[in-house]
Amino acid sequence: KISALIGNGLEKEWNDKAQAVHEKLQSYLWDDKRGACYDRNRSNERMPALIHNNLRAMYFGSFTQPMADRFVKEHLMNPREFFTPFPLPSIAVNDTAFRNHSNNDWSGQPEGLTYQRAIRALENYGYFSEITVFGEKLIDCVGKRNTFPQQFDPFTGEFSEADKRTDYGPTALGILEYISRFYGIHIQFDEIYWGALGRDKHETSYTQHWDGDAFSVQTKDGTTTGFINGKEMFRVTNGVRVVTDWKGKVTKIINIKGIPLDVDYRIDGKKQLVKLLPNQILNISRRNHGKRS
């Protein structure tokens, strides 16, 4: 992508290298019987521990969609493995290698860095509702003290304070990223993601300034409205993410809640109602105002 953006003529070379890594990961680390990747030791023997690094591979887009689907459904959202009361342990909690130690050594407890990486990892494969589950748990947990530890107890959510750290950067950055996805603005290349999740009955307002323009979202009474320089771009029922171009033209509406939603939306003064399942994407066109996928 960088080669394409800067036009250095090396796009094919880097694509070929990325594809080689992708194919090697599948053939060497993926265990199709168990639906996950496993490390190998120096003797090329597969190591049995089920670890969070599968999410790291998803972060880099190294899984195919079927691989990601299996890992998420069979492991990530499994309460016996990674979906603990406070989720995302470094090692599946039912694995013999898991240790609930608080000494910041990736032996088992959930890490703030994993929460930060999980956002892009799950976005890459269309798991927007799952991002909401993890992000809300992290925001609620950190909000109890308004400090940013490195690790958490996977069963209680208690802060791990072995080194008394309260300003761990990835945890703080992860919180900011979840907030931007849920209640604010996130910009990625030519797309703007507008968070219209809503937070209970709270009123929220969020603004980012880019290249002289102000992009704002305001939430009130179960509805979120998006503005560019004070001009309304859309109005939508809470529980979704809205995607636009830089000019505010709506291209997608995504259900980021874990339940089906009846979504009212208004674009260019025209109102529509659509039912969306979790993670379902409504592709917007100016002619028919919507095609679901």
QUIFENGI-V514163 format. One record per backbone hydrogen bond with DSSP energy under -1.0 kcal/mol. NH is the residue of the N-H (numbers start at 1). CO is the residue of the C=O. If there is no record, write none. Layout:
NH_CO + NH_CO
This chain:
5_1 + 6_2 + 7_3 + 8_3 + 14_10 + 15_11 + 16_12 + 17_13 + 18_14 + 19_15 + 20_16 + 21_17 + 22_18 + 23_19 + 24_20 + 25_21 + 26_22 + 27_23 + 28_24 + 29_25 + 30_25 + 31_36 + 35_31 + 36_31 + 38_29 + 41_45 + 44_41 + 47_39 + 52_90 + 54_51 + 55_52 + 57_53 + 58_54 + 59_55 + 60_56 + 61_58 + 62_57 + 68_64 + 69_65 + 70_66 + 71_67 + 72_68 + 73_69 + 74_70 + 75_71 + 76_71 + 77_72 + 78_75 + 81_78 + 82_75 + 83_78 + 84_82 + 86_154 + 88_82 + 90_108 + 92_50 + 93_81 + 95_92 + 98_95 + 99_107 + 101_99 + 112_150 + 115_111 + 116_112 + 117_113 + 118_114 + 121_117 + 122_118 + 123_119 + 124_120 + 125_122 + 126_123 + 127_122 + 128_126 + 131_127 + 132_128 + 133_129 + 134_130 + 135_131 + 136_132 + 137_133 + 138_134 + 139_135 + 140_136 + 141_137 + 142_138 + 143_139 + 144_141 + 145_142 + 146_142 + 148_166 + 152_110 + 153_158 + 157_153 + 160_151 + 168_148 + 172_168 + 173_169 + 174_170 + 175_171 + 176_172 + 177_173 + 178_174 + 179_175 + 180_176 + 181_177 + 182_178 + 183_179 + 186_193 + 188_191 + 191_188 + 192_244 + 193_186 + 194_242 + 195_184 + 196_240 + 197_182 + 202_199 + 204_219 + 206_217 + 208_215 + 210_213 + 213_210 + 215_208 + 216_227 + 217_206 + 218_225 + 219_204 + 220_223 + 223_220 + 224_236 + 225_218 + 226_234 + 227_216 + 228_231 + 229_214 + 231_228 + 233_226 + 234_226 + 235_266 + 236_224 + 237_264 + 238_222 + 239_196 + 240_196 + 241_254 + 242_194 + 243_252 + 244_192 + 245_249 + 248_245 + 251_243 + 252_243 + 253_282 + 254_241 + 255_280 + 256_239 + 261_276 + 263_274 + 265_272 + 266_235 + 267_270 + 270_267 + 272_265 + 274_263 + 276_261 + 279_255 + 280_277 + 282_253 + 283_291 + 284_251 + 289_285 + 291_283 + 293_281
